[in-house]
Amino acid sequence: MQKEIYGWHSPALNKHMEIVSYGHFGFALLLLPTAAADYLEYERFLMIDALKPLIEAGKVKVFSINSINSESWLNSKMWPRHKAMRHMQFNEYVFEEVIPHIRRMTSEETPIITCGASFGALHSLNLFLKRPDLINGVIAMSGVYDLHDYTKGYHDDDVYFNSPMSYLPDLSDDWYLSRIRKGKIHILTGQGDYEDPDSSRAISALLTSKGIPHDLDIWGYDMKHDWPTWRSMLPYVIGSKF
């Protein structure tokens, strides 16, 4: 399996950021870390091993980037406004730097699907909803899609516009909706320890109310909020839905 690591000084974030890729062909899967982890988290927790047959078959080429959540919502020492600003800078990094890099490593026509588990699920869905002209879909696992769950009571416009449960009810612009409706959207959750299936049901109901096609897949009570669950979910979705 081909593995390549790149890095550059990000203008959006003003720091060095790495990105790793696995594979040689297939649609591009952009992985967002679960919490405050780095670009190698999915490899360390054996997700890349779980995806290896699909990667080697040329079904998917996987990319993974660093999180900046430790410089944003998961940093208890930061002023909330600065957390929101850092979140916006991260979005800019993905849209203006990561997506062009993936295009250079694949092609202009290669579909890009964002993917994440836990906090990464919120990021992956939010990035797709904000730029459906750049991103072609999302696989979100075990997520909570209301950013207010992480902001500890803080609210401003940037929180609103990065919280799908907040802005999606008000979204009426056909430029966005027409493109979002063309995307491949997969929402998955377990019902075991520390999972929150009601959050997945809530975002699914909201997508349905907007006429946005998607798959909601609720797994059993034996599926906990942990890596064994996600290592089962992601290969299944890619193997059967893509």
N, C-alpha and C positions, 0 to 999 in steps of 0.2 A: 504493500500500500504506500503510495507516494505521500510524503509529508513535507511541507514547506513552511518556514516561519519567516515573516517579514515584520518590519517595524519602521516607524518614522516619528519625527516630532510633529505632533498634531497641532495645527494652528488653532483649531477650535478649543482644545483642552489645554494647550500650552504645556504639554508633557509628552514624553515618549510613550507610544502605544504599540503593542504587538498584535499581530493577527496570525493564526495558524490555519493551514488548510490541509485537508486529507482527501486524497483521491485524484482522479484524472479526468473525469467526465460526469455528466448528469446535471440535473438541476442544482442550483446553489442553495444550500441550507446554512443560514447564518444563525449561529447559536449565541444566545445571551446568557451570561452566568446567572446562577440561582440567586445569589445575594451579593456579597462583596468580593467574590473570587476573581481569579485571573483567567487568561485565555486558554490555559491548559486544564481547567477544572473538569471539563467533560472527558478528557483523556484520563486524568487521575482516577475518576470515579467509573471508569470502564465503559462509558457510553460509546466511545469510538470503537472499542472491541465489539460491542453489541451491534454496531452499525457496519462492521467490517465487511460482511458478505455483500451488503448493498453498495458499499463504497467500491469494493473491488469489481463488482459487476457493472460499474459505470452508471448505476441508477442515480447516485447523488454524489456531489462534491461538497464536503463539509468545511465551513469556515467558523472560527471561534475567536471572539475578541474579549478584551478586558472589561470588567465592570468598573464603574466609578461611584457605585453606591456608597462606598466608605467615605467619599468626598461629597456626599449628598444626603439622601434621606436616612441612611444608616449611621450617620455621624452625629452623635448626641451633643457634640461641642460646637457645632456650627449654628450660626443664626439662620432661621428657616428661609429667609429671603435668599441667602446665599446658596442654600441647598437647591432651591427652585432654579436659580440661575445656572448652577452646575448641571442640573438635569437638562436644561435647554441646550447647554453647550455639548452635552453628550449626544443629544439628538442631531445636532449639526454635524458632529464628528461622524456619525453613522451615515447621514445623508450625503454629505459633501466629500467624505474621505473613504469610508469603508465601501460603500456601494460602488464608487468608481474603481476602487481596487479590485473588487470582485468582477466587475465588467472586464477589466484588463486581463484577469486571470482566467476568464471563461469567454464570453462573447456578449455583444450587445443584446442578443436575442435570448440568452439563457435566463429562465425564470429564477427569481430570488424569493425564497421563503424564509421568513424569520421564525425563530423557535426559541422557547425558553420554558423553564420550570420554576415554580414558586414566584419570586419577584421577577425573574426573567420572563415569566409568562405575561405579566403586565407590560413590561417593556416591549416584548415582541409584538403583542397585539397593538399597542399604542403606536409603535413605529409604522406598522402596516396601515392603520387607519389614517395616520397623518399624511403618508405619502404613497397612496396606492398606485401612483404613476411610476414609482421606482420599485416597489415591492409587490410581489404577485400573490402573496398569501401568508398564512401564519399557522403554526402548530403551537398551541398554548396548553401547557400541562400544569394542573394543580395551582392555578392562579387565583388571585384576588384582584379585581379589575377596577377597584375604587382606590385611587392614590391616597385618599384621606386616611386609609388604614395605616399609612406610613408617615403622615405629616404631623401627627400628634396635635391636631387641632388647628394647624396653620392653614390658611387659604389665601390664594391670590389668583390672578388670571392664569399664571403659568401652571399652577396646580390644577385649575379647572381644565385647561387645554391639554393636560397630560393624564387626565383621569377619564378613561373611556366611559365609566358609569355616569360621569358628569356631563361630558360634552356630546356624547352620542344621542341622547334624547332630543337635543336641540339642533342636531345636524339635519339641514334641509337642502343644502347646496347639491344640485344634481351632478356637478363636476366631480365631487367626492363620491357621492352615493353610487353613481353609475360605474365608477371604477372599482369601488369596494365590492359591489355585487358580482363583479367578474372574478374576484379573488377566490382562492381555495382557503377556507377557514375551518380549522379543526380545534375544537375546545374539548379537552380531556381532563378528567379528575377521577381520583379514587374516592372511597367513602370510609377509609380506615383512619387510623390515628393521625391527628393533626391535619387532615384534609378538610376542605371547606366546599363541599359540592354545591351548596346553595349559591356561592359566588359564581360558579360556572352556569348554574341554572339562570341566575339573574342576568348575566351578560348574554346568554342565549336568548332569553325572552326579549331583551332589548334589540338584539340583531333581528329577530323575527319581526318585531314591531316596525322595523325600518325596511322590511322586505329584502333582507340580506341573507342569501343562502349560506348555510354552514352546517357542520356536523357537530353535535353534542354527544360525547361518548362518556358515560358515567360507569366506571368500573366498580368492582365489588368492595365489600367491607374488609377484605384482606389486603387491599392496596393502600399502603400508608404513604404519608408525605415524605418520601425518601427515594433514594436512587434506584433500588430494585424495581419500584413501580415505574419510574421513568425509563429505565432500561428495557422494560417490557412494552411500554406504550409507544415509544418513538419508532423502533423497528417495525412494529405492527402497522402504524399509520403509514409510514413511507412505503412499506412493502405492499400494502393493500389499497391505498388511496391515491398513490402517485404513479 
